[in-house]
Amino acid sequence: MPGPLSGLRVVDLSRILAGPWATQFFADLGADVIKVERPGSGDDTRQWGPPWLKDESGQDTRESAYFLSCNRGKRSIALDIARTEDQDLIRSMLAESDVLVENFKVGSLVRYGLDFASLHALFPRLIYCSISGFGQTGPNAHRAGYDAMIQAEAGLMSVTGEPDGAPMKTGVAVADLGAGMYAAASILAALYARERSGLGQHIDIALYDVQVASLANQAMNQLLSGANPVRCGNAHPNIVPYQVFAVADGHLMVAVGNDQQFRSFCFSIGLPELADDERFVRNSGRVAHRSDLIELIQTRLQQRPLGHWHALFEAAGIPCGQVNPIDQVMQSEQVSARGLLQHLKHPQKSDLPTIGNPVRFSGTPLSAAQPPPLLDQHGDQIRREFEPAPDSGHRDAD
């Protein structure tokens, strides 16, 4: 059965993570995504290894794990956008496409006639999405943006890490990933708007904007209190107890979300008197007396192993989870049951493990994904499909 976006075509001029993450989502949902890469080197992340995919003989292929993580299901063609012939081919592709995604330096595509204004004049139905570090306007528009620097400048690192430690970035590139998903959602909204207006539009996505917006409750904490939030390590700034605790044989994340859960929690750990302590009855009091309460809980939890506490909390309906390394996650029954670990046939490896799309549709289930492409793997095929011809028409000319 065709995917929910079957029949949609996306031309992907983006590289690294935010743009490719958005376009991989479209590929997973059935769209034809054509990835345009630089001749010779391709997407920057092709070189971001090790680790590398190993071929059947165990030799490194120079296909990086990073690239493989965000380019599933696409077709690749190597083009030099500085060449007139390749610019013409891109325009020929766009004549039969719905969406363009790019993350070039702001204003740099004007010289090639591949900016929004130029293309909108030719293809008024085209959705054009620009992803950049700081957006198309503002005093920082000219600056390049990478995830780690955005996490720093947009405030995330100031609230990440241990209270007495250095500011920390997150373990994955959340500014890039968030920008990719905001881009995908915005493109879908623009496609819906086009159904009514008949016109495409420009979408301006900035990593900085996305990260500021994603500060969520922490930003509101500052706006309402006037005080900068502090780093809480693995604890929550607004809920107690909601953090990682050391137990006898590891670490357990406990997420007590309301006062009734706290009462159940106290009885589960054998400290029922805490449930009636005036300092701790309400969450506001628990936040105010955080250090006293956490010390009492930690002393009790470290006396017994993970399995003991996990079973008790599950039975009592108290959210908790042990801190698992990624290999255990990949081998878990839940990952298997949800089909999150998929195996694809790559041109250089008959069995490429990869993470599946997490979205589940009842009416248009996703078909088996195609592996990430080799550089220019589909170049000849795409050229045959879209090679410009004299006086050829295009979709928007009708």
Secondary structure, 3 states (H helix, E strand, C coil): CCCCCCCCEEEEECCCCHHHHHHHHHHHCCCEEEEEECCCCCCHHHHCCCCEEECCCCCEEEEEHHHHHCCCCCEEEECCCCCHHHHHHHHHHHCCCCEEEECCCCCCCHHHCCCHHHHHHHCCCCEEEEEECCCCCCCCCCCCCCHHHHHHHCCHHHHCCCCCCCCCCCCCCHHHHHHHHHHHHHHHHHHHHHHHHCCCCEEEEEHHHHHHHCCHHHHHHHHHHCCCCCCCCCCCCCCCCEEEEEECCEEEEEECCCHHHHHHHHHHCCCHHHHHCCCCCCHHHHHHCHHHHHHHHHHHHCCCCHHHHHHHHHHHCCCEEECCCHHHHHCCHHHHHCCCEEEEEECCEEEEEEECCCCCCCCCCCCCCCCCCCCCCCHHHHHHHHCCCCCCCCHHHC
